[in-house]
Amino acid sequence: MSEFDTPPPLDPDARWPTGLSIRARTPDDAPAIATLINLPGYRYGTLRIPHHTPDEVRKNIENQSSNSFELIAEFEGRIVGICGLSRFPNPRRAHAGSIGMGVHDAYQGRGIARALLGEILAIADRWLNLKRVELTVYTDNDRAIRLYERNGFVKEGHLRCFGFRDGEYVDAYTMARIRT
């Protein structure tokens, strides 16, 4: 992708790390995405299980719902993060959506999650007019919780034994951001 093909941030006030680009994922990204989501640190913060295959990822991309928006972050030609937004299909919840994201183990703390979150929230706010965006986050993921809070998310609930991770049950918070 050349510099002319790289779309600028949707939010004119966004600041991305130099060299980072964010775009929609494509089926051709499946091998790199499979590598990313199989990393132990990436997986640790999500509900994913180990050993996803490129074919499994490709099928997921090809069967994506029209209510879902999936972005990838690329840095120096490598996929280093993913962020998705799913708008709820129920007409009574059409004003709301849910997000999920993760960043490559070796690229955390570099502003990639901030950029991905900002871009997906720009889609939610500026293109879908979503009033409410929700997420769940493990209670021990302090870095992610701080990022979400800096972006207007507040804790709404504590889910005990929410997920089973690496041999034990872990809790999660439900968080949401309501646009005023």
N, C-alpha and C positions, 0 to 999 in steps of 0.2 A: 504494500500500500504506500503510495507516495504522499508527500505532505499536502498535496492538493486533494487527495481522497480522504484525508482525515477530517471528520466532522468536528467543528468547534463545540465547546460546551453549550448546552441549551440555555443555561443560566449565564447571562453576560457577566455576572460577578464571580463566577466560579474560578478557582485557581487550582490547576492540575499540576502535578509534578512534571518537570521538563522531560520530554520524551514519552510521556504517557498518552495513549489514545484509547478512546472508549467507543465501541460500536456494537451493533447487533451481532449475536452469534450466528454462525452458519453451520450446515452439516460438515463442511470441510474442517471445521474446528474440533470435531469430535475426538481425534487422537490426543490433541493437546489438552482438551478439557478433561478427558479421562485421566491423563497423567496428573493434572492439577487436583482433581477431586479425590484421587487415591493417596495424596500426601497425608502423612499422619497428623500433622498440625491442622491442616485444612479440615480433615474429617472430624477431628476432635471437637471442633466448634459447631458441627452440623449434626443432622440426623442420618447422614449417609453411613452405609456399611462399607466395609473394604471391598476392593477388587471389582470396580466397574470397568467394563470393556468399552472400547471405542464404538463398537456396533450398538451397544446398549445406549450410549450417549447420543449417537447419530439418530437412532429411532426416536428418542425423546425429543430431539430438536425437530425432526420431521413431523412429529405428531403434536407439536405445541399448540395449545389452545389459542384462539383469537383474543382471549382475555388476558393473555400472558405476554410479558415483555422481558426479554432476557438480554442482558448486556455483558460484554466481556471487556476487560482492561488488558491492553497490550503494552508491554514495555520492552524496548529493544528486540522486537520480533517475537517475544514470548508472551503467552497468555498467563497473566499473573493474578487475575481476579475475575469473579463472576458476581453479578447482582441481578435478581429477578423480581418482578412485580406481577402479581396476579390480581386482577380486578374480580371481585366476587360476581358470579353470574346471576344470583338471585336479585330480581328487580328491587326488592326492599333493602338490599345491601349494595346496590350499584354505585353508591357514593363512597365505597370503601374498597381497600385492597390490602394485600399482605405482601411483605417483602422477605427475601432471604438473600444472604450473600456470604462470600468467603474470599480470602486472599491467600496467595501462595505463601508457604511457610517462610521462605527466604526473603519475601518482599513486604512483610508486615512492618508497620511503623514508618512507612514512607509516604503516607498520604493517599495511597491507592484506594483504601476503603472509603475515605472521605470523599474522594472524587466520584467513585461509583455511586455512593449513597446520594450525593448531590445531583448526579445525572438522573438517577431513577426517581428522585423526588421532584425534579423538574418535569419529568414526564407526568407524574401523578398530579402535579399542581397546574402546569401550563398547558397540558394537552388532554388530560382526562378529567380535570376538575374534581379530583377526589377530595373529599372532606376529611376522610379518616384513612390513615395508613397504619397497619398493625404489624407486629413481629413477635417472635419468641426468641429468647436468648438465655443460654445457660447462666445460672447465677454466679458461676466462677469465671465468667468471661468479662473481667473488669474493663479491659481495653474497649471492647465492643459496646458495653453499657455506657461508658463515658462518651463515645462517639455518638451514640443514639441520643443521649441526653443533650449533647451540644447541638443536635439538630431538631430539638423540640419534642422528642419522645419522652413520655413519662411512664413509670411503672404502674400498671393497673392490677396486676395480680401475681401471686406466687404459686406456681404449679409444682407440687411435691411429686417426686418420683416421675418426672415428666418423660425422661428418656433413659434408655439403657445404654451406657457407654463404657467400653473397655472393662466389662465385668461388674459394673455397679450402677445403681440407679442414681440419676442426677436431677436436681431441681432446675426449673427455668422460671424466668419472669415473662409475663406478657407485658408488652409495651405498645403504646400507640401515640401517634401525633395527630392532633385534630387541628386542621387549618381554620383559622378564624377569618 
